[in-house]
């Protein structure tokens, strides 16, 4: 993550707003399909470049799931994710006992923690039916 903040473009703001509105941890392609409703002539490459830039600026989180796809999360609060292994739906988990604390990491490893991504997998209630 870069500490250098640069201006967010109009397209970047729309992408970030849609990411936060969707709250579904979309792939770049899924987000592109949604953003095209607002900016019909935007290219997939532009979405990828903006997502990469916004990730490096710390405006969103880019993570790789167990199936090696990149997903994006605009929620920067401390939380975990659970992903359905059948349909790939991702949900946020908030629980004090499931968080990773920077101080614990520093004491145990000597590392300064920048970001965490812990993915729990399971089967969602829709797929269980």
MODAVEN-V283010 format. One record per residue. RES is the residue in one letter. PSI is psi in whole degrees, -180 to 180 (* if undefined). OMEGA is omega in whole degrees, -180 to 180 (NA if undefined). D_LAST is the distance of its C-alpha to the last C-alpha in Angstrom with 1 decimal. Layout:
res = <RES RES>
psi = <PSI PSI>
omega = <OMEGA OMEGA>
d_last = <D_LAST D_LAST>
//
This chain:
res = <X X X X X X X X X X X X X X X X X X X X X X X X X X X X X X X X X X X X X X X X X X X X X X X X X X X X X X X X X X X X X X X X X X X X X X X X X X X X X X X X X X X X X X X X X X X X X X X X X X X X X X X X X X X X X X X X X X X X X X X X X X X X X X X X X>
psi = <132 143 -10 120 131 166 139 128 167 -43 -41 -41 -41 -44 -47 -42 -42 -39 -45 -35 -44 -42 34 7 56 162 169 -39 -42 -41 -40 -46 -38 -45 -30 -20 -25 -42 85 -30 10 144 159 -37 -39 -40 -46 -46 -42 -41 -41 -46 -46 -34 -46 -29 -8 17 -18 169 129 126 158 128 176 -23 14 19 151 132 161 142 123 -6 109 6 162 112 168 174 146 132 132 127 -9 -45 -4 10 139 134 151 148 127 118 129 -35 -9 7 156 124 136 -41 -42 -43 -46 -45 -39 -31 -19 -1 145 115 131 -46 151 151 110 124 127 139 154 -163 123 165 -33 -41 -24 -27 *>
omega = <-180 177 -179 178 174 -179 176 -179 177 179 178 178 179 179 180 178 180 178 180 179 -178 179 -176 180 -175 168 178 -179 178 179 177 179 179 -178 180 176 -179 179 -174 -175 179 180 177 178 178 177 178 -179 179 179 178 180 -179 176 180 178 -179 -180 178 179 175 179 179 180 -179 178 178 174 177 176 -175 -177 177 -180 -176 177 -179 180 178 179 170 -177 176 -178 179 -175 179 175 179 177 176 176 176 177 -175 -177 -178 -178 177 -176 -179 -178 178 180 -179 -179 -176 -172 -174 180 167 -178 178 -175 174 169 176 -179 175 178 179 177 -177 -177 178 -179 179 -178 NA>
d_last = <40.8 44.0 45.9 47.6 46.3 46.9 46.5 43.1 43.6 42.4 39.8 38.7 38.5 36.3 34.0 33.8 33.3 30.4 28.8 29.1 27.9 24.7 23.8 21.1 23.0 23.6 25.4 28.9 27.9 25.2 27.9 30.5 28.6 28.4 32.0 33.3 32.6 35.4 37.5 37.2 39.7 38.3 37.7 34.9 37.7 38.7 35.2 35.2 38.7 38.0 34.9 37.0 39.8 37.8 36.2 39.7 40.9 38.2 36.8 33.3 31.5 30.7 28.6 27.3 23.8 23.0 22.6 26.2 25.5 27.4 25.6 27.6 27.5 30.1 29.4 32.3 31.7 31.0 27.3 24.8 21.7 18.2 16.7 13.2 14.2 11.8 12.6 15.6 15.0 17.6 18.2 21.4 22.1 25.2 26.6 30.2 29.7 27.7 30.5 33.0 36.5 39.3 41.9 40.0 39.6 43.3 44.5 42.5 43.0 45.8 43.5 43.3 39.6 39.0 35.2 32.2 28.8 26.4 23.0 20.3 17.3 13.8 10.1 9.1 6.7 5.7 5.4 3.8 0.0>
//
